Amino acid sequence: MTTTTRSLAVIVSMLLVLAVSSVAAGATRNASPTKWVNVFCVSVGSWEKSVKTNRGNLDKTLAGLKSTGHANIPALKGKLVGFLAKVVHSTDTMIVRIRATGAPNVKNGGKIQSGVLDAFQQLRKAFQEAKATAQKLPTGSAKTFAARAEALALTVQSSTNRIGSAFRALDKYSTAPLNDAARKDAACAKLG
């Protein structure tokens, strides 16, 4: 169970790094680079805060289980499923905000917008699939639950690695206006 929590923490950290490294990938057809970057960074920042808060709640549950020496596997499973559901919801909110901004008003803006949204859709899919798998985790044996939960964490981690590749593919579309806007944006400075 501890390994699962650590794996989720690693995944969240990796996602934050991806978000920070991808700031230059955003802007909108209908918005200036400054506006798009701000919407992108504010949205990712809200997502990051939500994930950290919900992960903290999951960690508190795990700490309580450890301190008593008694593992209530069904309760742990419920917390894990709840955590993943909240991450899916936060990811949906982030996608909606970025989509509503439109494609960047820069060269290859449509490709940038499409790539960013595709990467976040992959992220959403990974967490949605993890949630569905978590709902099916067995609760009869702590050992079996822990092994399957650890396997689930590795699957999510593998998915996030593929998402990182999707963001790295956007590097070729980097533009000075987006990079400049990201450097000047207070919300971008708070990421990570």
Protein Blocks (a to p, Z undefined) as FASTA:
>chain_A
ZZmmmmmmmmmmmmmmmmmmmmmmgccfkbcfklmmmmmmmmmmmmmmmmmmmmmmmmmm
mmmmmmnopacfklmmmmmmmmmmmmmmmmmmmmmmmmmnopadbehklmmmmmmmmmmm
mmmmmmmmmmmmmmmpcfkbmklmmmmmmmmmmmmmmmmmmmmmmmmmmmmmpcfklmmm
mmmpmklmmgZZ
